[in-house]
Amino acid sequence: MPVIGNTSVMETSSEYCYFDVLYKKYLDSKGNEISDPKGLVGPWGLSNYLVMDDLISEKLGLPIKGESYAT
């Protein structure tokens, strides 16, 4: 998948954190739990191109290829 652009989070805000959806908690840049969100909040997680393909296909109403890999 080609990169169509990028920007540094630091250019926008000097404060940021992440939200762990699975455990419903906020994390700092090192993965330590914090009590409240600080500045920009992004998702905490790890994914790959197959997951991205599935999410895009789902939004566009296309067949999801990742389902054929399920065991």
C-alpha positions as CSV (number, residue, x, y, z in Angstrom):
1,M,0.0,0.0,0.0
2,P,1.6,3.3,-1.0
3,V,2.2,6.1,1.5
4,I,0.1,9.1,0.4
5,G,1.5,11.5,3.0
6,N,2.5,11.8,6.6
7,T,2.9,14.5,9.2
8,S,4.5,14.5,12.6
9,V,2.2,14.5,15.6
10,M,4.6,16.9,17.3
11,E,4.0,19.6,14.7
12,T,0.3,19.7,15.8
13,S,0.6,19.2,19.5
14,S,3.3,18.6,22.0
15,E,1.0,16.5,24.2
16,Y,-0.5,13.2,23.1
17,C,-1.5,9.8,24.4
18,Y,-3.2,6.6,23.2
19,F,-6.5,4.8,24.0
20,D,-6.4,1.1,24.5
21,V,-9.8,0.0,23.2
22,L,-9.5,-3.6,24.5
23,Y,-8.8,-2.6,28.1
24,K,-10.6,0.8,28.0
25,K,-7.6,2.8,29.4
26,Y,-5.3,5.7,28.3
27,L,-1.6,5.1,27.8
28,D,1.4,7.3,27.5
29,S,3.9,6.9,24.6
30,K,5.7,4.1,26.5
31,G,2.5,2.1,27.2
32,N,2.1,3.1,30.8
33,E,-1.4,3.7,32.0
34,I,-2.4,7.3,32.7
35,S,-5.6,8.5,34.5
36,D,-6.7,11.2,32.0
37,P,-6.2,11.8,28.3
38,K,-3.5,14.4,27.4
39,G,-3.7,16.4,24.1
40,L,-4.2,14.4,21.0
41,V,-5.5,10.8,21.5
42,G,-4.8,8.0,19.0
43,P,-5.6,4.3,19.1
44,W,-3.2,1.9,20.8
45,G,-2.8,-1.3,18.8
46,L,-1.0,-3.3,16.2
47,S,-2.4,-4.2,12.8
48,N,-1.3,-5.2,9.3
49,Y,-2.3,-4.7,5.7
50,L,-4.8,-7.6,5.7
51,V,-6.7,-5.9,8.6
52,M,-6.7,-2.6,6.7
53,D,-7.9,-4.3,3.6
54,D,-10.8,-5.9,5.5
55,L,-11.8,-2.6,7.2
56,I,-11.8,-0.7,3.9
57,S,-13.7,-3.5,2.1
58,E,-16.3,-3.5,4.9
59,K,-16.9,0.2,4.5
60,L,-17.2,-0.1,0.7
61,G,-19.5,-3.1,1.0
62,L,-17.1,-5.4,-0.8
63,P,-16.4,-9.1,0.1
64,I,-13.9,-9.4,3.0
65,K,-10.9,-11.5,1.9
66,G,-9.6,-12.0,5.4
67,E,-12.5,-14.2,6.3
68,S,-11.2,-16.9,4.0
69,Y,-8.1,-17.1,6.2
70,A,-10.1,-17.8,9.4
71,T,-9.5,-21.1,11.1
